[in-house]
Amino acid sequence: MPRSPTQRMLGAATFDLTVYEEVEHDEAATVQAFVVVLVVAACQAVGAAGTGTFGIVGAALGQLVGWVVWAGITWLIGTRVFGGTATWGELLRTMGFAQSPGVLALLAVVPLLGWFVLPVVAVWMLIAGIVAIRQALDFGTGKALLTAILGWVIMVVLRILFL
């Protein structure tokens, strides 16, 4: 019996490989992954409350668009460059749940705590993303790390070009 979305979020945040395998193969979990990203986007927006309307909207939209683009880029790199075996949907699901630690961005509204919480959450989400890439593409940590690094470089270039 599949876990609840909350159980899956907790499992993804604690790097439970069985959760990543479960959501990878459960096509119905695509909607759940989208809801996870929406919740994280809302938490990011609240956490960015001190940055004004542009910062709030940018945090939420960045999370949503970033999820789709990041999954697409890592799918292309992972399958075309490193020979991984996954569909874009499998990466979309695993990487959506890998954003689960992002709910803690909500704590950024607490004075001084945000300076500590946001970098920790960013690193946590990156590590979860590498686990998601590894599990979805069915290859080792080294290739997952290289896929993530190359994908991150491409994301930075795209952000520079289109912002």
C-alpha positions in Angstrom: 0.0 0.0 0.0 1.5 3.4 -1.0 2.3 5.9 1.7 0.4 9.1 2.2 1.8 12.2 0.5 2.9 13.5 4.0 4.7 10.2 4.7 6.3 10.4 1.2 7.5 14.0 1.9 9.0 12.9 5.2 10.7 9.9 3.6 12.0 12.1 0.7 13.4 14.6 3.2 15.2 11.9 5.1 16.6 10.4 2.0 14.5 7.1 2.2 15.4 5.4 -1.1 12.2 3.3 -1.0 10.1 6.5 -1.1 12.0 7.7 -4.2 11.5 4.3 -5.9 7.8 4.3 -4.9 7.1 7.8 -6.4 9.3 7.0 -9.4 7.0 4.1 -10.4 3.7 5.6 -9.2 2.3 7.7 -12.1 -0.5 8.9 -9.9 2.2 10.5 -7.7 2.8 13.2 -10.4 -0.2 15.2 -8.9 1.2 14.6 -5.4 4.6 15.9 -6.5 3.0 19.0 -8.0 1.1 19.6 -4.7 4.4 19.2 -2.8 6.0 21.8 -5.0 3.0 24.1 -4.6 3.3 23.8 -0.8 7.0 24.5 -0.9 6.4 27.4 -3.2 3.9 28.9 -0.7 6.4 28.4 2.1 9.1 30.0 0.1 6.8 32.9 -0.6 6.0 33.4 3.1 9.7 33.1 3.9 10.4 35.9 1.4 7.8 38.1 3.0 10.4 40.7 4.0 11.5 41.1 0.4 8.4 42.8 -1.0 5.9 41.7 -3.6 8.5 41.0 -6.3 10.5 38.8 -3.9 7.4 36.9 -2.7 6.1 36.3 -6.3 9.6 35.5 -7.5 10.2 32.9 -4.8 6.9 31.1 -5.5 7.2 31.2 -9.3 10.9 30.3 -9.2 10.1 27.2 -7.2 7.4 26.1 -9.6 9.2 26.9 -12.9 12.5 25.7 -11.5 11.0 22.3 -10.7 9.8 21.7 -14.3 12.9 23.1 -15.9 15.3 21.3 -13.5 13.6 18.0 -14.1 13.8 18.5 -17.9 17.4 19.5 -17.9 18.5 16.6 -15.6 16.5 14.2 -17.7 18.3 15.3 -20.8 21.7 15.2 -19.2 21.1 12.0 -17.3 19.6 10.0 -20.3 21.6 11.5 -23.2 25.0 12.1 -21.6 25.2 9.5 -18.8 22.9 6.8 -20.2 20.4 6.8 -17.4 17.0 5.1 -17.8 14.1 7.3 -16.8 11.2 9.1 -18.3 10.8 12.9 -17.7 7.7 12.0 -15.6 9.8 9.8 -13.3 12.3 12.6 -12.7 9.5 15.1 -12.3 8.0 13.0 -9.5 11.2 12.2 -7.7 12.5 15.7 -7.9 9.1 17.2 -6.8 9.3 15.1 -3.6 13.0 16.0 -3.2 11.8 19.6 -2.6 10.1 18.5 0.6 12.7 20.1 2.9 11.7 23.5 1.4 8.7 23.7 3.7 11.2 24.8 6.3 11.8 28.0 4.3 8.7 29.2 6.2 11.0 29.7 9.2 12.8 32.5 7.3 10.3 35.0 8.5 11.8 34.6 12.0 14.4 37.4 12.4 18.0 36.1 12.3 16.8 32.5 11.9 16.3 33.0 8.1 20.0 33.6 7.6 20.7 30.1 9.0 17.6 28.3 7.7 17.7 29.2 4.1 21.2 28.0 3.3 20.6 24.8 5.2 17.3 24.2 3.4 19.0 24.9 0.0 21.8 22.3 0.7 19.3 19.8 2.0 17.1 20.2 -1.1 20.2 19.8 -3.3 21.2 16.6 -1.6 17.6 15.3 -1.9 17.7 16.2 -5.6 20.9 14.3 -6.1 19.2 11.2 -4.4 16.2 11.7 -6.6 18.3 11.9 -9.8 20.2 8.8 -8.8 17.1 6.8 -8.0 15.1 7.9 -11.1 17.9 7.5 -13.6 19.1 4.2 -12.1 22.8 5.0 -11.9 25.4 5.7 -9.3 26.0 8.7 -7.0 28.9 10.0 -9.1 26.8 10.2 -12.3 23.9 11.7 -10.3 26.3 14.4 -8.8 27.7 15.2 -12.3 24.2 15.4 -13.7 23.2 17.8 -10.9 26.3 20.0 -11.4 25.9 20.2 -15.1 22.1 20.9 -14.7 22.9 23.6 -12.1 25.3 25.3 -14.5 22.7 25.3 -17.3 20.1 26.6 -14.9 22.4 29.5 -13.8 23.1 30.3 -17.5 19.3 30.3 -18.3 18.5 32.4 -15.3 21.2 35.0 -16.4 19.9 35.0 -20.0 16.2 35.3 -19.1 16.1 37.5 -16.0 
